[in-house]
């Protein structure tokens, strides 16, 4: 329904990986305040763009006032006679390097000055980095069947890893064990007590790693961190012999699990040996941390794990959360400083403490996957999807990323909302307004993939009297990262938007899809420091102000209300955002809420829109592709099949009549081949969604009245009930 209206904006995203809330920007701070929606954009640094230019030489950098650091781009003013260029950000004049000055003419331009090449990627010459490191941290405090499924998935993933990739193994239960992979005669591991946090010095001393300048460091790391090609047999042998944690667990108690200690050991190992290198920590956990630092619940089963109400009211069973949050925040800061992401794969029917550990993902750019069991396809397929290779045979990820933003003089950067950590780089482009990771123009992200998107918010500087306002705004993103090929790369994306005082021109450049996602991220960020009710009121107030500013209506005449097509679906997005688990905590655990919010913070526009407003497709006997259906209870008809995609769940729902025919086996009879094709069509489309999405969603097949039909009924708008007549009318008593 909204694809055609956003086609131009999607094409713009295909050029630079940028989707902005406004594509014509307000010309003053006062006007920016009046239009309510902030000037912001979503940027995907590693997106595969249409006309990406890949070159292998150093970029030309502006050396202007305040050490500008912007990169040569098509928006620069060129003086062909003087062999110089003027930076659009600091307005400084720079001379071309000799190699450029000798050959540059109006007809012979370098790639970075060609108008279509607003995104460039530089392979930095003579800069090589070590192969990627994967440190597996595996929970063994689980039943044997679950552990077997986990081991099987990990072993399959090992066979998919590049042979030069380095791998290590830590297991934990009541204690944490670092397994030595270079010693193949017998299994050998080093144990760390689960009730006490080990210091970096203690870990490196026990493992014989030493510091970065210690000659023992390289020798020690080669015992525990080895290339897959050298240790695959030893690692598979350790995994084959791995058993559930041997410590007895009384019936009335939970298993002892030292997740915090295991993560601390993992962070210490990598920051002492592979700091600022391509490395990631992959945590697989099946329950909450019950002992040691990072504990979120006691071992007594009589003590329930905290709920949203417990956290809000400060009840006794939420007493561990504050200390756990502080502890994991410290670990996240250490990992972010070393340039390492932390991935979390949480598989359990109960909570595992993801609410407290979410900061590990948010600040390092790691993945997070939550499922009911390690045997489910959600975990198994998601874990293996990480190690899929691109067309050139490299992993589809960048490591140890650093993103910096440059803005023209009248713009200020208010902050970034996403899986990034501030590098506290000050400068004239830093705004007094603070949103997300603010007070800086540079951020670190432990790892990125082509789907990773960061939201950047901007603020207009106050216009000085007597100074003519600029006509164009310029923004440049510079992302340095380590490619899986072992080379360091620099992705440079530059874009420009026109300023305008005219409200009609501003309206024409309004991207309601991008704005819905940006406001969702803004609202989720506000929930970290504000009450949920206050955030919902703020969202409602914002929507009312936007509609009041841009709608046409006569007072006290509802029939006169008109909203331009550029804004027509925005209220609908906000309505569904208020109902989703991104902001609502009713009937959800803190872990579920943390999971939904963590995934939203890394996804781009289209995937985030599916989280906000699920997509519903209707399949009938009519020829042609399936039709989009209203996300309303009136769409639940007896003679159709529906495919619901809510990002985390993909549901195939059959009406009563369709289900009755399927139960009667009509699809097995040749004369009813059209019915067989109808049943197969949504399943095939669902399979395509599962194949391309990360995390892999849970696939559900149900029918009207089935136990799992709730996954559909709780997403649709309840425009009709059993008391309102129609298909949902019933003779029962009134329900209050």
N, C-alpha and C positions, 0 to 999 in steps of 0.2 A: 504493500500500500504506500509506503513512504520511500521506496527505492528510486522511483523516477524523479521525485522532487530533489533528491540528494545526489543525482548523477554527476552534476558538475563538481560538487564538492569531493566526491569520491575520486574523480579524475585528478583533481588537484592533489589529493592525498597520494595518488599513484606516482606523482612527480617527486615530491619531497618527503613523503611520510608524515605530513602535517595536516591536521584538521583543526580549524580555529572556530571559536564561537561566533566571531564576527569576521567577515571577509572584506568589509569596509569598516574602518575603525573610527570611533568617536574622536573628534579633533581636539578636545580639551578635557581636563580632569572633571570639570563640572558636568560636561555632557556624558562622560563615562559613568559618573554617579547616577545621572538621570535615567540612563538606559538599563540600569539595575544589573543585568547579566555582566559579569566581569570579562574583561579582555583576556582571553586565555586560549591555549591550544594544546592538543595532544600530539606528541611527537614520538614516532617509532624509529629509533636510531638505526636499527639493523634491518629495516623493512626492505624487501626486494622491490626496488622502484623501477619504473618503466625505462628510463634513459640514464641509468647509473653509469658514470664514467669511472673506470678503474685504471689508475696510472701508478707507475712505480718510480716516483721521485719525491723530493721534499716539497711541501707546499710553500708558497710565498706568503710570508706573515707580515702584517702591519706592525711597524716599530714606532707608531705615533705616540701621542701624549698619553701618559699614564700606562705605558707598555700595553697598548690596546690588545694585541694578540689576535685580531681578526684575520681571516684568510682571504686571499684574493678571490673574487667572485664576479658574476656578470653584472652586478649592480654598481661596481666601481666605475668612476669616471676616468677615462684613459686620455693621457696626453701623448699622442704618437710622436710628436716632434721632440718633446722633452724626455721621452722614454720613461714616463712616470705615471703613477696611478694614485687616485685620491680615495681614501677609505670612506665608505658611506656611514660608518659608525662613529668615528672620532674626527672625521673630516681632515685627517692628516695626509700630507703628500709624501709618497714613497717612490723611490727609484726602483725600476725593474732590475733584477739580477742580470749579469752579462748575457747569460744564455737566452733570456727573454728579449733583452734590448736589441740584440743583433738581428733578430728575425721578425719581430712583431710589426705588423702593419694592419690596416683596417681590413684587408682581405686575408691576412694570415694571422689568426688569433690562436693562442693556446686554448686547450680544452676548457679550462676554468673560466674563460671569458665569453664562451659561446652561450647565447641566451637560453638554450634548452638545457644546459648543464648546470642547473642550480644545485644539484647534489653531486658531489665528487667523493671518490674514495681513494686515498693515497696509501699505497703499500710502502712503508718507510724503508728505504734501502739500508742495508748493513745492520738491521736490528732484528735479532732472532731471539725467540723465547723458548723455554723448555716445553716438551709435550704436556698435555693436560694431566692433572692428578685427580683421582677420584678416591676419597677416603670413605669407606663404607662403615657406618656405625649401626650395628644390628642388635636389636633387643632380643634376648633369649628367654625372658620371663613370660613364656606363653606355652600353650599346649603343643604337643608334638606335631599334630596335623597342620596347625598354622605355620609352625617353623619349617616344616617340610615344603609347604607351598612357597614360603618366602625364599628358602634356599634355592628352589628350582628356578624361580624368576631371576634371582641374582646370577645364577650360573648361566642362564640363557643370555642375560645382558653382558656377561663377561665375554662371551663369544662374539658379541657385536661390537665391543670396544676396539678402537685402533690398537694394533699390537705394540705401538710405542707409547701408549698411554700408561701412566704410572697408577698403581692401585695399592691400597692398604686396607686393613681390616681391624675394627674394634668391635668387640661384643660386650654386652653388659646385662647384668641382672642385679644381684645384690652387690656385686663388684664389677669393675670395668677391666677388661682384658685387651691388651694390645698384642696382636699375633705376629710373630716373627715369620716372614715368608721366605727368607733366604736359607733357613735351616730346614731341610726336607727330610732328614732321617727320622725325627720324631717331632710331634707337635710341641711347640714351645711358645709361651706367651708371658707377658709381664702384667701383673695384677695391680690395680689401684683400689684402695678402700672406697666403698661407695658412700660413706657417711661424711667424708671430709674433702673439701675442694683442694685439688693439687695445684700448686703454683707452677708457673711456666718453668722456673728453674728446677723444680722437683721433677717434672715430667722429662725435661731434656737430660737431666743428670741420670735418672733411672734408665732411660732408653739409650743413653750414650750418644745423644745427638749434639749436645753443646749448642753454642750460639751461632749466628751467621758467620762470624769470623773465626770460629773454633774449628781446627782441622778435623775434629771428631764428628762434626755435623754431617759431612758427606758420607762418612763411613757408617754412622749410626742410621741415617735415613735409608741406606741401601739394605738394611736388615728388615725394615718394616714397610718401606715404600719402594716397590719394584715395578719395572715395565711388565705389562700383561704377558708379553711374549716370553718373559723369563720366569714368571711365577704362576702362570695359569694352572699348571698341574698342582703345585703346592697349595694354591688358594682353593682349588676345587676339592683337594683332599681335606683341608681344614673345614670347608663347608659341609662336605659329606659326613664328617665325624661330629659336626656340631650338634649338641643335644640341648634340650630345655635346661634352664638354670637349675643346678642340682640342689639348691637349698630348699628345705621342706617349707611348704606353705600350709598352715593350719586352715581348716574349713572356714573359720570365722574371720580370716584375715586376707588381705590382698597380698599379691606377690611383691617382694622387695625389688624396687627398680630404681637405679641411680642414673637416670637420664642426664641430669645436670653434670655429674662428674664425667660421664662418657663424652659429652660435648666439650667440656673444658679440656679434657685430654686431647681430643681431636683438634681443637683450635690451637692449643699449644704446640702440637706436632707440626702443623702446617705453617704457623707464623714463625717458627724457629728455623724452618728449612726451605719453605717455598713462599716466603712473603713477596707480594707483588708479582706472583707468577700465576699461571693458569691452573687453578685448583678449586675443588668444591667438596664440601662435606655433605654426605647423603645419609640422613638419619631415618631409620625404619623402626617405628615404635608401635607397640600393641596395647599400651596402657599408660596410666598416669605415673609420674615420678612420685614415689612414696617414701624415699629416704634421701638424706643428704641435701646439698644445695639445689635449689630449683624444685623442691618438693611442693606439690599442689594439693595433696590429700594424705591423711594418715593411713596406716596399714589396716586399721579395724574396718571391716565391712559395714559395721553398724553406723559408721560415719559416712554420710553421703557426700559426693563431690559437689563443689559449689555450683549454684545456679545463678541466673541473672538477678533474681530477687535477693539471694544471699549477698552478692557483690554490692547491690544498691543499698541494702540495709546494714551491711557490715556484720552479718551473722557469724557465729563461731566457726562454721565449716568453710568460711572464706578467709580464715586468718592467715593461710599460707600465701595467698595470691600476691599481696604487696611485695613480700620479700622475693618471691619467685620472679615477678616482673622485673624487679631491680637487678636480680642476678642475670636473667637472660638478656636484659638490656646491656649489661656490661660485656657479656660474651659477644653480642651482636656488634658492639662498638669495636671490639678487638678484631673480629673477623672482617668487618668493613674496612678497618685501617690496614689490614693485610691484603685486602682485595679478594677475599674468598667468600663465595655465597654458601649458605646453609640451606639444604633442601630438607623438607619434612614429609615423610610418608606415614600417615597415621591410619592404622587399620584396626578398628575395634568397635564393638557394639556400644561401648560406654565411652565417656570422654577420656582424653589422654593428656589434657593440659595444653591444648593448642592455643587456648585464649592467652595463656602466659607466654608461650613460645612464639606467638605470631610475630613479635618484634624481630626475631631472628631472620624471618623471611622478608619482612618489610624493609629492614635496613641493609640487607645484603643482596637482595635481588634473587633469592633462591626460589625454588619451586615448592608448592605445597599441594599435596593430594590427600584427600580423606575418603576412606571407604569403610565398609563394615567388616571386611575380612581380607587377608592376603591372598585368598583363593579367588577373589572376584576379579573380573576383567578390568575394573576401574583401576586397581593397582597394577595388575600384571601388564596391561597394555600401556598404561601411562609410563611406567618405569622403563620399559623397553623403547618407547617412543623417544625418550631423551637421547638415546644412542643411535638414532637413525642418521644416515649420512646424506649430504646434499649431492647434486649431480657431479661434483668434482671429487667426491669421496671424503669430504671433511664433515666433522660434527657441525650441526646447525646451531652453533652458539658462539658467543664472544665472551672472553674472560677479562676480569680486572679492568672494567670499563670506567671511563671518566668523561662526563658530559659537561660542557661549558657553554654558556649562552652569552652572546654579544647583542646589544640593542643600540638603536640610534639614540641620540642624546635626550630626546623628549620622553623616552620610555624607561621604565624601571621594572626590574624583575621582583615580583612579590614573593616568589617561592615555587617549589615543585612538590606535587603530590603524587606519590608513586613509590615503587620499591627502590628508593635511593637514599643515600646518606650525605649530609652536607659536608663539604670540604672547607667551609668557613673562609671562602675567598671574598674579600671585601673589594669594593670598587664603586665608581660613580653610578653604576647601573643597578645598585642594590636599593630596593624600595624600603620606606619606613613601614609600609603595610606588610604583615607577615602571614603567609598562608602556607601550611605544610612545612617542609624543610626550607626555612627562609634565612635571610641575612647572608646570602652568598650568591655567587654566579657560577659555581662549579659544584658538581655532585659526583659521588662514586657509586657505582653499581657493580656488585661482585660478578654478575654474569647477565647476559642478555641473549635473547633469541629474536627471530624476525617478528614475533608477535608482541614483544615487550613494548609498552607505551608508557610515557611519563607525561603528566599534565603540568604545564607551566602557566603560571598566572602573572599578569603584567599590570602595572599601574602607570598612569599618566603623570608626568611631572607638571607642576603648576606653571602656567604660561606667564612669562614676564611681559609687563606692559611695554608697548612700543616695539615688540619683537614679532615679526610675521610668523605665524604658525607654519610648520613644515607641511609639505603636501604628501609625503610618503613615509611610512614606517618601515624600518629594516630590522630583521631579526636573523641571527645566524647561530646554528647549533654546531658545535665541534665535539665529536665523540672519538676518543682514542681508546682502542681496545686491542686485546691479543686474540688473533684469529687462530682457529684450531689447526691451521697449517704450520704454526710456529713463527708466523710473522706478525709484527705490530702494524696495525692499520689506523688510519685517521679518516673518519666519515665527516664530511662538511656539507651541511644543508643550509641554504640561504633563501629566505623568502621576503616578499615585500607586500604591504597592503596600503591602500590609499586612505587618507584621512578625509572625513566629510562632516559638515555641520548639518546636513540635510537628513531628516529622519527617514524619508522614503528611500534614500540611498543606503542608509544603515540597514533598513528592513530587508532590502534586496540581498544583502550579504549575510543575513542571519542563517546559521547552520543549526537547525533545531536538534539534529541527531547528536552532533558533537557537543552542543550545549547541555543536552540531557545527561550525557556521560560526565562532562566536566562538573556539573552541579551535583551529580551523584557522588563523585570523588570528594568534592568540597564538603558535602553533607556527612559522608563517612568520616572524613578527617575531623569534622567538628564534634562527632560523637565521642571522640577520645577525651575531650575536655568539657563537654556539655551534656546535659540531660537529654535523653532521647526525645521527650516531649518538647523541649525548647528547640531542638533541631527541626522537628516536624513543623512547629509554628514558624520558624525562620523560613523554611521551604515554602510554606503556604503564603507567607507575606511576600516573598520574592515573586511567586507566580502571579499574585494579585497585582503587584506593582508593574510587572511586565505587560500583563494584559491591559491594565489601565492605560499604560503609556502607548501601546501600539494598536489596540483594538478601536473600532469605530462603533459607537452606540449612542443612543439617546437615553438620558436618565429616566429610570422607572419604566423602561420599555424593553423587556427582554427580547422581543422579536426583532429589535433593531440591531442586535449585537452582530458584528462582523469582525472576523480575524483573518488577516492576510494568510495566504497559503504557506508562506515561509514560517508562520507561527502556529499553524492549524493543529499540528500533532504534538506540539510541546506540552500543552496541558495534559494530554493523554499520557505522555511519558511520565510526567510528575505524579499523576494519579497512581500509576502502576509502581513507581518508585516508592511511594509511601506505603504500599501494600506488601512489598517484597521483604524478604529476610535481610536485605542489606541494611535497612533502618529499623524494621520491626523486630523485637526480641521475643514477642509472645510465641509460645509453643516451640521455642528453639533453645538449645543449650548454648552457653558461651562459646564452646568449641565450634559449633555450627556457624554461629554468627561471625566468629573470627575467620573461619574458612572462606565464607562467601565474600567477606570484605577484603581479605588478602588477595583473592583471585581477581576481584574487580580492580585492584590497585595496579595490576600489571597488564591487563588486556586492552586492546584497541577499541575503536568505536563500535564496529559491528558486533563483536562478541559481547561487549558490555551492554549494548542495547538488548540483546537476547536475555541477559540477566535481568534487566529492568523490566522489559515487556516481552514475555515469551512469545515465540512464533507458533501459530496454529494453522495447519494445512488440512484441507478437507478432501477426501478421496471418495468419488462416486462412480457410477457406471458410465457417466458421460465421458466421451473421448476427449483427449487433451491432457495437459499437465494438471496436477492438483491445484485447487484454488485456495488462496488465503481466506481464512475464516475469522470472524470477529472473536476476540477473546472474551466471550460472553456465554452464559449458561444456555442461551437460545441456540447455540451452535451444536449442542449435544443432541443430535437427532438419531432416531433408531436405525435408519437405513444408510448410514455413512460410516467411514473410518476416519479418525482424526490422528494426526501426528503432531504432538506437542513437543517443542524444543525449548526448554527453560535453561539451557546451557549445562546445568549440573545433572539434569535428567532428560532423557529422550523417551517419550511415552507413545506407544501405539494403542489407541482406544477404539474399541468396536462398539457400535450401537447394538441395541437388543436384537433387532432383526438380523443384522449381519452375524452376530454371535450364534443365534439360533440356527442359521443356515450352515455356519461352520461346524457346529456340533452335530448337525445332521449329515455332514460329510459331502455336501454338494460339490465342494472344490475337487473331490476325487473323481467326479464323473466328467467324462469328456465333453458332454454337451453343455457343461457349465464352466468352460475354460475361461470365460470372461470374469467369472467370480474368482477363479483361482488367480488370475492376473491381478484382480483388485486386491486380494489379500497380500500378494507378493510386493506390490508397488510401495506401500509405506515401509515395509521391512527393508527393502533395498535402499530407500532414501535414508532411513535411520542408520543403516550400515555405513553409508557414505559420510554421515555426520560423525559417527564414532571413529572413522578412519582418519579424519583430518583434525580433530579437536584435541587440545590438551588443556587441563586434565580430561581424560576420556570420561564422558558422562555415563551415568548409570542407565542401562537400557531396561525398560519395563514394558510388558505387554499385558493389557487388561481389557476389560469390557464394562459396559454400563452396569452398575450394581456390584462390580467386583471389589475385592478388598483393597486393591491398589488403584482403583479409580479416583481415590482421594488426591493423587498426584495431579490429576486434571481438574477436579472440581474445586480444589483450593486455589487454583490459578485463575479461573474464569471469573468474570464479573457476575455477582449474584443478582442479576436484574429480575429474576423470577424465583419464587420459592414455592413450597407446598401450599401456601396460603394465598398466592397471587393469581391463581388460575392458570390455564394453559397446560403445557405438558407436565409441569411439576406440581399440579394441583393434587391435593390429597384430602382424604376424609378424616384425617386424624385431628386430634385436639390441637389447640394453639400452643406453640412452643415459645416459651419466654426465655 
